[in-house]
Amino acid sequence: MHPALRKHFEELVKLTDAEYERIAPCYHLKKFKKHSILLQPGDIVNHEYFVLKGLLKTFTIDDSGKEHILQFSMENWWVSDYMALHTGGKSSFIIQCLEDVELLYISYADRQRLCDEIHQFERFCRLKITSGFVSMQKRVMALMKNDAQSRYQQLLEQYPSLFQRVPKAMIAAYLGVSRETLSRLHV
């Protein structure tokens, strides 16, 4: 298993070497070039990805052609279309590489099997899913309740490196504002 993934697990749970040896073969390394599409609408979603290196965006495009960014995924983040992954449905999102990317992926079937067999792995997955759900709720609440300046400031404080890695137009799409509004916020 890749050392970064083992370290990531150990932030939340303790696994024995024997448990790691059962888990490791289920993760596979895959590299993608910048601009590659990992997932697109209508795809069957069978995998969850752990970002070792690089940056991705999860987004959708509305009927008028406007891009709406759900999330950016950088090192030590997990990414997939989780609704489709858990329901067996088809993807609603596009996941695109914004940089050259190295990912570890696991199939949904392997993840479920490991959850059944290894209590600490199941605990890790539950804690990560809960954390992701809480983060998504905070993001939705911020979009509903906070003004653009507050959302911009919160993003800048939480992920300062993001502003050096993506164009301002993507930051604007993530915040739900126009490029012009973002320029006024970025003073």
Phi, psi and omega in degrees: 000146180295136182304325180295324179289317178300316178299320179298315176302316186290348173292337183241327184220160174254122177245143177285164176300322179296320178294318177301320181295333175280328183280317189309315182294347181277347179258136184231141180274137175217137179247141178230145176277156175309139180082352179297148177258122179275325184209145176221161182307136179095345178292145169285133184255114182242354188227155171243143187239139174250126185275114174275319184208138175106187186218136178232161172233143174251124186208170173224160178239125182281178184297336179270002178091005180278134180273133177238115183267121178281314181201158166255143180234118181242190183311136179071018175253158174255146180213142174183178166265095190292328177296313179293320180300315185277338182257350184079010179277186180263153182297143174255351189243165170251133172243119186236143177280124177267346176219172168299138190231142170240126184233151164252132180236152177225142178285155178298320180298315178295319179298316179296319179297315179295323177297321179291326188267331187233108184304315183293328175294316177300318179298315178303311181300317180297315180295319179292319179297316179298316179298317178296320178297316179297316179298318180294321177297318178298319180296315179297316179297320178296320178295326182278325191252329187265150175282170184300320180298317179295318179295319178298312181297319179297316179296317179298319180288320182287318187225067183300327182292338180300326183291340175268349187255341182230152177293155180301328180298325178287323176299317179299316180296324179292319182281347180078033179232166176283164177298323180294317178298318180298320179299324178288328179286329185270074180245000000 
